[in-house]
Amino acid sequence: MPQFVIERNMPNVGNLSAAELKQASGNSCDVLRGMGPEIQWVHSYVTDNKIYCLYRAPDEAMIKEHARQAGLPADSISRVRTVIDPTTAE
């Protein structure tokens, strides 16, 4: 299934407490359950003012619909074409 990186501009998100992050992730998971197994949240990186998320979904439209239903920004959605790491150089 295609993977997508979503960039969410969220000022001061890095200052959220563990409880606030738990609530936000719970809301996202509730929406995902309602959308069915075709869309999966893999993980996210929280920085000071942005969240970068990795999702699996059949298309970008499903990513946008999840963001809409969850009330989250989806400022940039990019399809992952390949993954490289240090072993790629070997």
N, CA, C and O atoms as CSV, one atom per row, in Angstrom:
chain,resi,resn,atom,element,x,y,z
A,1,MET,N,N,0.845,-1.169,0.000
A,1,MET,CA,C,0.000,0.000,0.000
A,1,MET,C,C,0.893,1.236,0.000
A,1,MET,O,O,1.925,1.241,0.672
A,2,PRO,N,N,0.527,2.276,-0.730
A,2,PRO,CA,C,1.338,3.502,-0.752
A,2,PRO,C,C,1.480,4.114,0.646
A,2,PRO,O,O,0.590,4.014,1.490
A,3,GLN,N,N,2.628,4.746,0.851
A,3,GLN,CA,C,2.875,5.479,2.089
A,3,GLN,C,C,2.954,6.966,1.768
A,3,GLN,O,O,3.370,7.366,0.681
A,4,PHE,N,N,2.544,7.777,2.745
A,4,PHE,CA,C,2.540,9.215,2.589
A,4,PHE,C,C,3.132,9.872,3.828
A,4,PHE,O,O,2.920,9.413,4.950
A,5,VAL,N,N,3.878,10.955,3.609
A,5,VAL,CA,C,4.359,11.804,4.694
A,5,VAL,C,C,3.473,13.042,4.704
A,5,VAL,O,O,3.314,13.718,3.687
A,6,ILE,N,N,2.896,13.328,5.876
A,6,ILE,CA,C,2.022,14.484,6.031
A,6,ILE,C,C,2.720,15.483,6.942
A,6,ILE,O,O,3.190,15.130,8.023
A,7,GLU,N,N,2.781,16.723,6.498
A,7,GLU,CA,C,3.344,17.803,7.310
A,7,GLU,C,C,2.175,18.619,7.860
A,7,GLU,O,O,1.354,19.145,7.108
A,8,ARG,N,N,2.118,18.710,9.184
A,8,ARG,CA,C,1.049,19.461,9.845
A,8,ARG,C,C,1.656,20.652,10.579
A,8,ARG,O,O,2.379,20.471,11.558
A,9,ASN,N,N,1.372,21.853,10.121
A,9,ASN,CA,C,1.835,23.059,10.804
A,9,ASN,C,C,0.933,23.304,12.001
A,9,ASN,O,O,-0.256,23.581,11.849
A,10,MET,N,N,1.510,23.199,13.197
A,10,MET,CA,C,0.757,23.333,14.440
A,10,MET,C,C,1.617,24.097,15.444
A,10,MET,O,O,2.384,23.486,16.189
A,11,PRO,N,N,1.500,25.428,15.472
A,11,PRO,CA,C,2.351,26.236,16.346
A,11,PRO,C,C,2.345,25.735,17.796
A,11,PRO,O,O,1.293,25.461,18.374
A,12,ASN,N,N,3.531,25.626,18.353
A,12,ASN,CA,C,3.763,25.234,19.745
A,12,ASN,C,C,3.328,23.803,20.079
A,12,ASN,O,O,3.164,23.476,21.255
A,13,VAL,N,N,3.143,22.960,19.086
A,13,VAL,CA,C,2.726,21.577,19.350
A,13,VAL,C,C,3.757,20.829,20.192
A,13,VAL,O,O,3.404,19.900,20.918
A,14,GLY,N,N,5.002,21.218,20.103
A,14,GLY,CA,C,6.040,20.576,20.893
A,14,GLY,C,C,5.912,20.826,22.384
A,14,GLY,O,O,6.562,20.156,23.187
A,15,ASN,N,N,5.082,21.780,22.758
A,15,ASN,CA,C,4.868,22.091,24.166
A,15,ASN,C,C,3.674,21.358,24.762
A,15,ASN,O,O,3.386,21.523,25.948
A,16,LEU,N,N,2.970,20.549,23.967
A,16,LEU,CA,C,1.821,19.829,24.498
A,16,LEU,C,C,2.276,18.802,25.531
A,16,LEU,O,O,3.353,18.217,25.418
A,17,SER,N,N,1.442,18.600,26.525
A,17,SER,CA,C,1.740,17.600,27.561
A,17,SER,C,C,1.477,16.200,27.025
A,17,SER,O,O,0.870,16.029,25.968
A,18,ALA,N,N,1.938,15.215,27.759
A,18,ALA,CA,C,1.687,13.824,27.386
A,18,ALA,C,C,0.181,13.553,27.343
A,18,ALA,O,O,-0.291,12.824,26.470
A,19,ALA,N,N,-0.566,14.127,28.268
A,19,ALA,CA,C,-2.023,13.933,28.291
A,19,ALA,C,C,-2.678,14.557,27.062
A,19,ALA,O,O,-3.603,13.979,26.491
A,20,GLU,N,N,-2.204,15.726,26.654
A,20,GLU,CA,C,-2.765,16.381,25.463
A,20,GLU,C,C,-2.440,15.589,24.203
A,20,GLU,O,O,-3.291,15.450,23.323
A,21,LEU,N,N,-1.237,15.077,24.108
A,21,LEU,CA,C,-0.860,14.247,22.958
A,21,LEU,C,C,-1.664,12.953,22.934
A,21,LEU,O,O,-2.049,12.479,21.865
A,22,LYS,N,N,-1.917,12.384,24.101
A,22,LYS,CA,C,-2.730,11.173,24.187
A,22,LYS,C,C,-4.145,11.446,23.692
A,22,LYS,O,O,-4.708,10.639,22.953
A,23,GLN,N,N,-4.712,12.552,24.083
A,23,GLN,CA,C,-6.062,12.910,23.651
A,23,GLN,C,C,-6.103,13.136,22.138
A,23,GLN,O,O,-7.023,12.667,21.469
A,24,ALA,N,N,-5.125,13.843,21.601
A,24,ALA,CA,C,-5.075,14.115,20.162
A,24,ALA,C,C,-4.905,12.826,19.366
A,24,ALA,O,O,-5.560,12.638,18.340
A,25,SER,N,N,-4.029,11.942,19.832
A,25,SER,CA,C,-3.829,10.691,19.104
A,25,SER,C,C,-5.062,9.799,19.219
A,25,SER,O,O,-5.386,9.072,18.280
A,26,GLY,N,N,-5.743,9.846,20.341
A,26,GLY,CA,C,-6.976,9.079,20.501
A,26,GLY,C,C,-8.052,9.533,19.540
A,26,GLY,O,O,-8.766,8.711,18.965
A,27,ASN,N,N,-8.171,10.842,19.364
A,27,ASN,CA,C,-9.135,11.384,18.409
A,27,ASN,C,C,-8.810,10.918,16.993
A,27,ASN,O,O,-9.703,10.522,16.245
A,28,SER,N,N,-7.540,10.967,16.630
A,28,SER,CA,C,-7.119,10.525,15.302
A,28,SER,C,C,-7.429,9.039,15.103
A,28,SER,O,O,-7.903,8.632,14.042
A,29,CYS,N,N,-7.158,8.237,16.132
A,29,CYS,CA,C,-7.431,6.794,16.043
A,29,CYS,C,C,-8.923,6.505,15.923
A,29,CYS,O,O,-9.323,5.586,15.208
A,30,ASP,N,N,-9.743,7.281,16.616
A,30,ASP,CA,C,-11.198,7.112,16.506
A,30,ASP,C,C,-11.658,7.329,15.069
A,30,ASP,O,O,-12.467,6.563,14.546
A,31,VAL,N,N,-11.138,8.374,14.438
A,31,VAL,CA,C,-11.494,8.661,13.042
A,31,VAL,C,C,-11.003,7.527,12.144
A,31,VAL,O,O,-11.736,7.073,11.265
A,32,LEU,N,N,-9.776,7.070,12.354
A,32,LEU,CA,C,-9.227,5.980,11.546
A,32,LEU,C,C,-10.085,4.724,11.644
A,32,LEU,O,O,-10.354,4.077,10.632
A,33,ARG,N,N,-10.519,4.373,12.861
A,33,ARG,CA,C,-11.382,3.194,13.023
A,33,ARG,C,C,-12.669,3.347,12.218
A,33,ARG,O,O,-13.153,2.383,11.625
A,34,GLY,N,N,-13.210,4.540,12.199
A,34,GLY,CA,C,-14.426,4.796,11.438
A,34,GLY,C,C,-14.225,4.732,9.932
A,34,GLY,O,O,-15.167,4.461,9.186
A,35,MET,N,N,-13.009,4.979,9.489
A,35,MET,CA,C,-12.713,4.970,8.054
A,35,MET,C,C,-12.391,3.572,7.533
A,35,MET,O,O,-12.421,3.343,6.324
A,36,GLY,N,N,-12.088,2.644,8.422
A,36,GLY,CA,C,-11.795,1.274,7.998
A,36,GLY,C,C,-10.317,0.983,7.886
A,36,GLY,O,O,-9.486,1.862,8.116
A,37,PRO,N,N,-9.979,-0.259,7.530
A,37,PRO,CA,C,-8.594,-0.726,7.551
A,37,PRO,C,C,-7.735,-0.255,6.377
A,37,PRO,O,O,-6.540,-0.548,6.342
A,38,GLU,N,N,-8.305,0.454,5.435
A,38,GLU,CA,C,-7.525,0.879,4.257
A,38,GLU,C,C,-6.551,1.995,4.568
A,38,GLU,O,O,-5.624,2.236,3.794
A,39,ILE,N,N,-6.742,2.692,5.701
A,39,ILE,CA,C,-5.834,3.773,6.078
A,39,ILE,C,C,-5.226,3.435,7.428
A,39,ILE,O,O,-5.925,3.025,8.356
A,40,GLN,N,N,-3.901,3.613,7.526
A,40,GLN,CA,C,-3.180,3.271,8.749
A,40,GLN,C,C,-2.209,4.390,9.103
A,40,GLN,O,O,-1.499,4.914,8.245
A,41,TRP,N,N,-2.193,4.737,10.363
A,41,TRP,CA,C,-1.216,5.684,10.894
A,41,TRP,C,C,-0.036,4.856,11.379
A,41,TRP,O,O,-0.203,3.992,12.241
A,42,VAL,N,N,1.149,5.102,10.844
A,42,VAL,CA,C,2.341,4.340,11.214
A,42,VAL,C,C,3.008,4.969,12.439
A,42,VAL,O,O,3.176,4.307,13.463
A,43,HIS,N,N,3.381,6.230,12.336
A,43,HIS,CA,C,3.951,6.980,13.456
A,43,HIS,C,C,4.081,8.449,13.065
A,43,HIS,O,O,3.876,8.821,11.910
A,44,SER,N,N,4.426,9.274,14.049
A,44,SER,CA,C,4.598,10.707,13.815
A,44,SER,C,C,5.803,11.221,14.585
A,44,SER,O,O,6.198,10.664,15.609
A,45,TYR,N,N,6.377,12.301,14.062
A,45,TYR,CA,C,7.461,13.011,14.727
A,45,TYR,C,C,6.931,14.383,15.119
A,45,TYR,O,O,6.471,15.144,14.268
A,46,VAL,N,N,6.999,14.694,16.403
A,46,VAL,CA,C,6.539,15.990,16.909
A,46,VAL,C,C,7.754,16.887,17.085
A,46,VAL,O,O,8.695,16.535,17.796
A,47,THR,N,N,7.732,18.049,16.436
A,47,THR,CA,C,8.789,19.044,16.593
A,47,THR,C,C,8.178,20.262,17.295
A,47,THR,O,O,7.039,20.197,17.758
A,48,ASP,N,N,8.904,21.343,17.376
A,48,ASP,CA,C,8.385,22.520,18.082
A,48,ASP,C,C,7.061,23.021,17.503
A,48,ASP,O,O,6.124,23.309,18.248
A,49,ASN,N,N,6.986,23.126,16.172
A,49,ASN,CA,C,5.827,23.746,15.551
A,49,ASN,C,C,5.176,22.928,14.440
A,49,ASN,O,O,4.323,23.429,13.708
A,50,LYS,N,N,5.582,21.676,14.319
A,50,LYS,CA,C,5.030,20.824,13.262
A,50,LYS,C,C,4.978,19.380,13.737
A,50,LYS,O,O,5.703,18.969,14.643
A,51,ILE,N,N,4.098,18.629,13.095
A,51,ILE,CA,C,4.081,17.181,13.250
A,51,ILE,C,C,4.255,16.591,11.859
A,51,ILE,O,O,3.581,17.002,10.915
A,52,TYR,N,N,5.155,15.632,11.736
A,52,TYR,CA,C,5.380,14.907,10.496
A,52,TYR,C,C,4.872,13.485,10.705
A,52,TYR,O,O,5.363,12.767,11.576
A,53,CYS,N,N,3.901,13.088,9.914
A,53,CYS,CA,C,3.247,11.787,10.098
A,53,CYS,C,C,3.497,10.883,8.904
A,53,CYS,O,O,3.563,11.344,7.764
A,54,LEU,N,N,3.634,9.603,9.173
A,54,LEU,CA,C,3.721,8.594,8.123
A,54,LEU,C,C,2.440,7.771,8.159
A,54,LEU,O,O,2.088,7.193,9.187
A,55,TYR,N,N,1.752,7.727,7.031
A,55,TYR,CA,C,0.499,6.979,6.898
A,55,TYR,C,C,0.585,6.041,5.716
A,55,TYR,O,O,1.355,6.266,4.782
A,56,ARG,N,N,-0.213,4.985,5.764
A,56,ARG,CA,C,-0.437,4.108,4.611
A,56,ARG,C,C,-1.888,4.293,4.203
A,56,ARG,O,O,-2.792,4.251,5.038
A,57,ALA,N,N,-2.097,4.495,2.922
A,57,ALA,CA,C,-3.455,4.692,2.400
A,57,ALA,C,C,-3.430,4.461,0.897
A,57,ALA,O,O,-2.375,4.558,0.270
A,58,PRO,N,N,-4.587,4.155,0.316
A,58,PRO,CA,C,-4.609,3.920,-1.124
A,58,PRO,C,C,-4.343,5.179,-1.951
A,58,PRO,O,O,-3.845,5.099,-3.074
A,59,ASP,N,N,-4.681,6.348,-1.382
A,59,ASP,CA,C,-4.496,7.579,-2.152
A,59,ASP,C,C,-4.498,8.802,-1.232
A,59,ASP,O,O,-4.844,8.719,-0.053
A,60,GLU,N,N,-4.104,9.925,-1.804
A,60,GLU,CA,C,-4.018,11.183,-1.070
A,60,GLU,C,C,-5.386,11.653,-0.589
A,60,GLU,O,O,-5.492,12.273,0.470
A,61,ALA,N,N,-6.424,11.364,-1.353
A,61,ALA,CA,C,-7.774,11.796,-0.980
A,61,ALA,C,C,-8.183,11.230,0.379
A,61,ALA,O,O,-8.839,11.914,1.164
A,62,MET,N,N,-7.806,10.003,0.653
A,62,MET,CA,C,-8.156,9.392,1.936
A,62,MET,C,C,-7.399,10.069,3.073
A,62,MET,O,O,-7.940,10.230,4.167
A,63,ILE,N,N,-6.170,10.460,2.829
A,63,ILE,CA,C,-5.389,11.204,3.833
A,63,ILE,C,C,-6.082,12.530,4.137
A,63,ILE,O,O,-6.230,12.907,5.299
A,64,LYS,N,N,-6.501,13.227,3.099
A,64,LYS,CA,C,-7.188,14.514,3.283
A,64,LYS,C,C,-8.497,14.341,4.039
A,64,LYS,O,O,-8.840,15.170,4.882
A,65,GLU,N,N,-9.224,13.283,3.750
A,65,GLU,CA,C,-10.492,13.037,4.433
A,65,GLU,C,C,-10.267,12.752,5.911
A,65,GLU,O,O,-11.027,13.219,6.759
A,66,HIS,N,N,-9.229,11.989,6.219
A,66,HIS,CA,C,-8.911,11.749,7.627
A,66,HIS,C,C,-8.603,13.064,8.333
A,66,HIS,O,O,-9.103,13.308,9.431
A,67,ALA,N,N,-7.795,13.903,7.720
A,67,ALA,CA,C,-7.443,15.195,8.327
A,67,ALA,C,C,-8.699,16.034,8.549
A,67,ALA,O,O,-8.849,16.662,9.597
A,68,ARG,N,N,-9.587,16.047,7.580
A,68,ARG,CA,C,-10.823,16.834,7.698
A,68,ARG,C,C,-11.662,16.337,8.872
A,68,ARG,O,O,-12.104,17.124,9.710
A,69,GLN,N,N,-11.873,15.031,8.923
A,69,GLN,CA,C,-12.701,14.470,9.991
A,69,GLN,C,C,-12.068,14.632,11.367
A,69,GLN,O,O,-12.776,14.832,12.355
A,70,ALA,N,N,-10.757,14.548,11.439
A,70,ALA,CA,C,-10.052,14.662,12.715
A,70,ALA,C,C,-9.811,16.110,13.125
A,70,ALA,O,O,-9.383,16.371,14.249
A,71,GLY,N,N,-10.081,17.052,12.227
A,71,GLY,CA,C,-9.835,18.462,12.530
A,71,GLY,C,C,-8.359,18.804,12.596
A,71,GLY,O,O,-7.939,19.661,13.374
A,72,LEU,N,N,-7.578,18.123,11.771
A,72,LEU,CA,C,-6.129,18.336,11.743
A,72,LEU,C,C,-5.715,19.005,10.445
A,72,LEU,O,O,-6.335,18.779,9.406
A,73,PRO,N,N,-4.667,19.834,10.492
A,73,PRO,CA,C,-4.142,20.363,9.235
A,73,PRO,C,C,-3.398,19.277,8.469
A,73,PRO,O,O,-2.856,18.343,9.060
A,74,ALA,N,N,-3.380,19.409,7.184
A,74,ALA,CA,C,-2.566,18.544,6.315
A,74,ALA,C,C,-1.959,19.477,5.283
A,74,ALA,O,O,-2.373,19.497,4.124
A,75,ASP,N,N,-0.970,20.252,5.721
A,75,ASP,CA,C,-0.409,21.324,4.910
A,75,ASP,C,C,0.379,20.822,3.716
A,75,ASP,O,O,0.462,21.496,2.690
A,76,SER,N,N,0.955,19.639,3.852
A,76,SER,CA,C,1.700,19.037,2.748
A,76,SER,C,C,1.525,17.525,2.844
A,76,SER,O,O,1.672,16.932,3.913
A,77,ILE,N,N,1.210,16.917,1.706
A,77,ILE,CA,C,1.083,15.460,1.637
A,77,ILE,C,C,1.961,14.994,0.495
A,77,ILE,O,O,1.766,15.396,-0.652
A,78,SER,N,N,2.930,14.144,0.808
A,78,SER,CA,C,3.873,13.663,-0.200
A,78,SER,C,C,3.898,12.144,-0.196
A,78,SER,O,O,4.033,11.515,0.853
A,79,ARG,N,N,3.768,11.565,-1.383
A,79,ARG,CA,C,3.847,10.106,-1.483
A,79,ARG,C,C,5.299,9.663,-1.388
A,79,ARG,O,O,6.174,10.236,-2.038
A,80,VAL,N,N,5.548,8.658,-0.591
A,80,VAL,CA,C,6.890,8.098,-0.444
A,80,VAL,C,C,7.150,7.197,-1.644
A,80,VAL,O,O,6.376,6.278,-1.912
A,81,ARG,N,N,8.223,7.454,-2.355
A,81,ARG,CA,C,8.575,6.645,-3.529
A,81,ARG,C,C,9.521,5.507,-3.191
A,81,ARG,O,O,9.439,4.430,-3.782
A,82,THR,N,N,10.413,5.739,-2.249
A,82,THR,CA,C,11.330,4.692,-1.791
A,82,THR,C,C,11.891,5.120,-0.448
A,82,THR,O,O,11.764,6.280,-0.055
A,83,VAL,N,N,12.497,4.203,0.240
A,83,VAL,CA,C,13.119,4.477,1.529
A,83,VAL,C,C,14.599,4.135,1.411
A,83,VAL,O,O,14.964,3.079,0.892
A,84,ILE,N,N,15.439,5.032,1.894
A,84,ILE,CA,C,16.873,4.766,1.947
A,84,ILE,C,C,17.353,4.927,3.373
A,84,ILE,O,O,16.720,5.611,4.177
A,85,ASP,N,N,18.460,4.303,3.680
A,85,ASP,CA,C,19.092,4.408,4.987
A,85,ASP,C,C,20.581,4.137,4.789
A,85,ASP,O,O,21.016,3.956,3.651
A,86,PRO,N,N,21.373,4.103,5.853
A,86,PRO,CA,C,22.802,3.893,5.682
A,86,PRO,C,C,23.161,2.618,4.920
A,86,PRO,O,O,24.200,2.571,4.262
A,87,THR,N,N,22.331,1.597,4.997
A,87,THR,CA,C,22.653,0.357,4.294
A,87,THR,C,C,22.490,0.490,2.780
A,87,THR,O,O,22.982,-0.356,2.032
A,88,THR,N,N,21.814,1.529,2.324
A,88,THR,CA,C,21.670,1.760,0.884
A,88,THR,C,C,23.038,1.984,0.244
A,88,THR,O,O,23.243,1.653,-0.924
A,89,ALA,N,N,23.965,2.540,1.004
A,89,ALA,CA,C,25.301,2.838,0.478
A,89,ALA,C,C,26.189,1.592,0.383
A,89,ALA,O,O,27.270,1.637,-0.204
A,90,GLU,N,N,25.735,0.505,0.951
A,90,GLU,CA,C,26.581,-0.711,0.942
A,90,GLU,C,C,26.476,-1.474,-0.356
A,90,GLU,O,O,27.121,-2.510,-0.517
